[in-house]
Amino acid sequence: MAQESSDAYERSRIGGPFIVAVWILMCLTAGQHGVREWAIGLGFVALAGARFVVGVQMRRRPDAHEAHLAATLAVMIASMAA
């Protein structure tokens, strides 16, 4: 379980900042500068921050593998749904 949670986190770590960068580029190139677009972008920033928090918790409590895996998967699924 330890390897599985570590692998899931490592593979998903770059996704948060990548999604934020792509969203900003899409808004700028499409000329969409409204409140709605930037609110959605802030949601993506929050999800990227959640990935960072999962990493901090993995270093703080290395024995809670199931919780780390569940948190990583929850953030990944929320990002995909958004």
C-alpha positions in Angstrom: 0.0 0.0 0.0 2.9 2.4 0.7 4.3 2.1 -2.8 0.8 2.5 -4.4 0.1 5.7 -2.4 3.5 7.1 -3.1 3.3 6.3 -6.9 -0.2 7.9 -7.1 1.0 11.1 -5.5 4.2 11.4 -7.5 2.3 10.8 -10.8 -0.4 13.4 -9.9 1.8 16.0 -8.4 2.5 17.9 -11.7 -1.2 17.9 -12.7 -2.3 20.7 -10.4 0.0 23.4 -11.6 -0.3 22.2 -15.2 -4.1 22.5 -15.1 -3.8 26.1 -13.6 -1.3 27.1 -16.3 -3.5 25.7 -19.1 -6.6 27.4 -17.7 -4.9 30.8 -17.6 -3.6 30.4 -21.2 -7.1 29.4 -22.4 -8.7 32.4 -20.7 -6.1 34.8 -22.1 -6.0 33.5 -25.6 -9.8 33.3 -25.9 -10.3 36.7 -24.5 -12.3 35.5 -21.5 -11.5 37.7 -18.6 -14.8 37.5 -16.7 -15.4 36.8 -13.1 -16.7 33.3 -13.8 -13.5 32.3 -15.6 -11.3 33.6 -12.9 -13.5 31.9 -10.2 -13.1 28.6 -12.0 -9.3 29.3 -12.2 -9.2 29.9 -8.4 -11.0 26.5 -8.0 -8.1 24.9 -9.9 -5.6 26.8 -7.7 -7.4 25.4 -4.7 -7.2 21.8 -6.1 -3.5 22.3 -6.8 -3.0 23.5 -3.2 -4.8 20.4 -2.0 -2.3 18.2 -3.9 0.5 20.1 -2.1 -1.3 19.5 1.3 -1.5 15.8 0.6 2.3 15.7 0.0 2.9 17.5 3.3 0.7 15.1 5.1 2.5 12.1 3.5 5.8 13.4 4.9 4.3 14.2 8.3 2.5 10.9 8.7 4.2 8.3 6.5 2.3 5.4 8.0 -1.2 6.5 6.9 -1.0 5.0 3.4 -4.7 4.4 2.9 -5.6 7.9 3.9 -3.0 9.4 1.5 -4.2 7.2 -1.4 -7.8 8.2 -0.7 -6.9 11.9 -0.5 -4.8 11.8 -3.7 -7.5 10.0 -5.6 -10.2 12.4 -4.3 -8.2 15.4 -5.5 -7.5 13.8 -8.9 -11.2 12.9 -9.4 -12.3 16.4 -8.3 -9.8 17.9 -10.8 -11.1 15.7 -13.6 -14.7 16.6 -12.7 -13.9 20.3 -12.7 
